[in-house]
Amino acid sequence: MALTELAIKNFKPNATPYRVTDSEGLYLEISPSGGKLWRWRYYYQGKQQLLALGKYPVVGLAEARSKRNEARALLDAGKHPSREKKAAKLRRIVEGENTFERVARHWIATKQQGMDEKSVKQNLSRLQQHAFPMIGSLPILEITIPDVVRVVEQIGERGTIEMAKRVKQLMSQVFRYAAQRGLCTFNPAADLRGILPSTEEKHHACVHPGELPDLLAAIGAYNSDLAKIAMQLLALTFVRTGELIGAHWDEIDWKREEWHIPKERMKMKRPHIVPLSKQALALLHDLQTRTGQRTQIFYSAASKHKHISNGAVLMALRRMGYRGRMTGHGFRTLASTILNERGYSPDVIERQLAHEDSDKIRAAYNRAEYLLERKKMMQEYADLLERIQTQPGKNVLTMERTKRAKVKL
C-alpha cells in the first residue's frame, strides 16, 4: 500500500531498523534513533542495487517519488543511477573548485613560464584588479558572454580603453586554456568586437629625418653618461628601449662583433642577433670600463632595479627639448625611414628591427637570415650617422640622396 505524509509522520523507531514500502521499489527506512531515509531498490544487469534519495522531512514524499522517477529514467536509458549520482556530485565539486580565479592562476603558473617576471606580475595584477572582483569566484563553466562584457565595459567606462582591451585578451587566453582542458565548453571572451569605443592609434613620437643632425648634436652635448650612451646605442642598433637597458654583458660576442638577445627579453619571444658596428663596439668598450664588473650593461647603483629605468631615455630627450617630438622607439622609426629611402631591402630592414614575420614558416626558418647583409647595412648606417656628426652644417642625407638620383639618371 502506498505511503501518505500522515503515515510517515506517525512511524515510530524500533530497537532495530525497519522498512516501510511505498511503490515501485521506493521505501522509507526508519532507524532506532528516529531518522527516516528514502531508498530506492532497483536491478542493474541482474543485480540488486540501492540508491539513497535523501532524508525525510528534508525530502518529502512527493520529491522522493520524483527522484525515483528520474533515477528510473536513467535506468531505462541503460545508465547506472548510483554511478550517475556520484558522477554528478563529483562534477559539482569540480565546477565549484574550478572558479575563474583558480583557473587563471593555474594558467599563469603553467603557460607563462619563460616570460619575464615583470610581464607575469603585470598580467596577474590586471586580472586581480579588474576581473577577479567580478567573475573570479564564479565556476568557469558557468561564466557567460554577458559576464565578460560587464567586466570589459566597466573598465572602459572609467576611460581606460586600452586596459579594457588588454584584460579582455587575458580573459580570452584563460578561457581558451580552460576549454582545451575540458573545464568549460566555449570561450565567452573570444568575439567581443564593437563593445568598446574605438581609439585612434597612437604612434611613437619621432622627429623628421631632416632633424637628425640637430638631434645627434644634442645627444653628443648631453651631460648624463649612461643616458647619453643609451641614446647613441639606440640609434646604432635599432633595438627597443627595454631590450637595450636590460642588456647583459654576457650577451655581447666580442669576437663575432654581435649582440645576442635571448628570446625571454624580446617582444616577439624569439632570439635576436644585433650586428655591432665599430661605433657601437667603441661605445660598449667605453661603458665596460665602468660597468663591466656588473651583470647589467646599464647598471644603476641609484636604482633599486639593476639597470637604469625605462624612462631614463625619455626624460633625457625631454630635457634636451624633444618632449612630444622624440622617443626611444623613434630611433627605430628613423632608421627604418632612412634605410628604406636609401634602397636597402625591406626584408633586411624588417629582420633587423625584429618585427614579427606574417609568414610563420618563414619566421621559423629565418632566425638569423640576412645576417651578412644586416652587418653591412648596420656598419653603413653607423658610418652615415658619423658623417652627419662630423660634417656640421651640411645636410648629408639630402646630399647623398641627390648624388644617388644623378647616378640613376
Secondary structure, DSSP 8 states (H G I E B T S, - for coil): ----HHHHHH----SS-EEEE-STTEEEEE-TTS-EEEEEEEEETTEEEEEEEEEETTS-HHHHHHHHHHHHHHHHTT--HHHHHHHHHHHHHHHHH-BHHHHHHHHHHHHTTTS-HHHHHHHHHHIIIIIHHHHTTSBGGG--HHHHHHHHHHHHHTT-HHHHHHHHHHHHHHHHHHHHTTS-SS-TTS--TTSS------------GGGHHHHHHHHHT---HHHHHHHHHHHHH---HHHHHT-BGGGEETTTTEEEE-GGGSTTSS-EEEE--HHHHHHHHHHHHHHTTSSBTT--TTSSSSS--TTHHHHHHHHTT-TTT--TTHHHHHHHHHHHHTT--HHHHHHHTT---SSHHHHHH-SSTTHHHHHHHHHHHHHHHHHHHHSTTS-HHHHHHHHHHHHH-
